């Protein structure tokens, strides 16, 4: 009988969590990624050809 009670309590807990979610509010939240201002900082002040030439030098 104790096993049945433990199984019933476990089922109740899992059912409650699935209905409310882990946050407890029952609603999902979408978190936006921070805005990226400029991604190509390595190329600041350089043309693509100059950057490619410098990368070629660094690979040798």
Phi and psi in degrees as a GROMACS rama.xvg file:
@    title "Ramachandran Plot"
@    xaxis  label "Phi"
@    yaxis  label "Psi"
@TYPE xy
-66.6469  -36.4493  UNK-2
-62.4126  -41.273  UNK-3
-62.7551  -40.8409  UNK-4
-65.3201  -41.8557  UNK-5
-66.3829  -41.3986  UNK-6
-64.5375  -39.2605  UNK-7
-65.4232  -42.0152  UNK-8
-65.3254  -40.9084  UNK-9
-64.4422  -43.1604  UNK-10
-63.6458  -39.6104  UNK-11
-64.0998  -42.878  UNK-12
-64.5496  -45.9583  UNK-13
-65.6943  -37.5955  UNK-14
-66.8161  -42.1728  UNK-15
-63.9035  -43.3582  UNK-16
-65.849  -36.7388  UNK-17
-70.8743  -28.46  UNK-18
-80.4296  -35.2183  UNK-19
-99.6538  -20.5914  UNK-20
83.2466  172.72  UNK-21
-75.1841  -27.4775  UNK-22
-75.9151  -20.2899  UNK-23
91.2899  -14.9487  UNK-24
-85.9998  -20.8183  UNK-25
86.5834  -5.36108  UNK-26
-116.72  145.526  UNK-27
-86.1031  155.161  UNK-28
-123.848  140.515  UNK-29
-106.283  123.344  UNK-30
-103.509  121.793  UNK-31
-79.0217  146.119  UNK-32
-73.3343  149.113  UNK-33
-65.0901  146.078  UNK-34
-69.0473  138.262  UNK-35
-102.522  120.862  UNK-36
-77.3679  -49.0373  UNK-37
-148.715  122.739  UNK-38
-90.9066  -29.8682  UNK-39
-97.5898  62.9525  UNK-40
-70.2892  -26.7713  UNK-41
-66.9854  -24.7939  UNK-42
-97.7656  10.0565  UNK-43
-58.4009  122.221  UNK-44
81.1037  9.42543  UNK-45
-124.342  150.107  UNK-46
-82.8442  168.653  UNK-47
-64.2164  -34.9711  UNK-48
-67.6893  -42.4591  UNK-49
-63.7331  -41.8929  UNK-50
-63.0435  -44.0032  UNK-51
-62.5699  -39.5922  UNK-52
-65.334  -42.1853  UNK-53
-66.0078  -38.1814  UNK-54
-65.289  -38.7841  UNK-55
-63.1811  -41.1252  UNK-56
-63.1509  -42.2834  UNK-57
-70.0876  -23.3208  UNK-58
-80.0129  -15.2691  UNK-59
